[in-house]
Amino acid sequence: MTITPKNLYMVLLDAFGHQHWWPIDRKYHQRQHSDPRFEIIIGAILTQNTAWTNVEKVLENLKKQNTFTIHTMTHVEEKNLKTMIQPSGFFNQKGQRLKFFASYLEKKYNGDLQMFFSRDTSEIRHELLSLSGIGPETADSILLYAGNHPIFVVDAYTRRICHRFPFHVASDSYDDIQQFFENELSSTLPEKELIPTYKEFHALLVELAKQYCGKKKPSCSTCPLNRLCEKLL
């Protein structure tokens, strides 16, 4: 059977259901009158090189200290911030990145995320990639989940899937994999479905990795893709 990105998406959606990703505490933001998009940005930076369960611990710490706004993140003492984000690992680097990013938004956009995101996708992406500590995966996660821009996020799990299925991807590079998925999905889905599909697809690939493919010893026999994966054929 020839597997396409859309086929893969439907198999994963049937197996795992909707993931409702990116998880944020909307009630908290309603009470605090804060912008939930900044929580997503914080999470995208914190999740670099760590598991989401560790990020959740940090988000709770930040929530207790009311550090979920651009202004408070800009002005919080770096020593206190590093203590709060310690469970995420690399807390020295991540603390500096969070404060720098928040300060940048406050100075250039007056802390207005609507102003920041109300521009062309490629322009915002170029700007994000120019900032310290923001790579393609982090930039695209921010664009897709916080900014609702139609861009496909590529991570280690996406690369693994490309190795295991007969996808005709030009190379193993981030850009080529991203372009492949975006071209394939945009040619088979209505434009209005692209953003929710990109969000769901990324979350489903993460769930696949958590349950089956990403373990030290993959659970291939019970994986929903076991009849399609090239490693088993």
Protein Blocks (a to p, Z undefined) as FASTA:
>chain_A
ZZdfklmmmmmmmmnopnhiacddfklmmmnopafklmmmmmmmmmgopafklmmmmmmm
mmmnopabfklmmmpcfklmmmmmmmngpklmmmmmmmmmmmmmmmmnnopaklmmmccf
klmmmmmmmpghiafklmmmmmmmmnopacddddfklmmmmmmpccdcfblcfklmmmmm
mmmmmmmccfklmmmmmmmmmmmmmmmmmmmmmpmbdcfklpcklmmmmklZZ
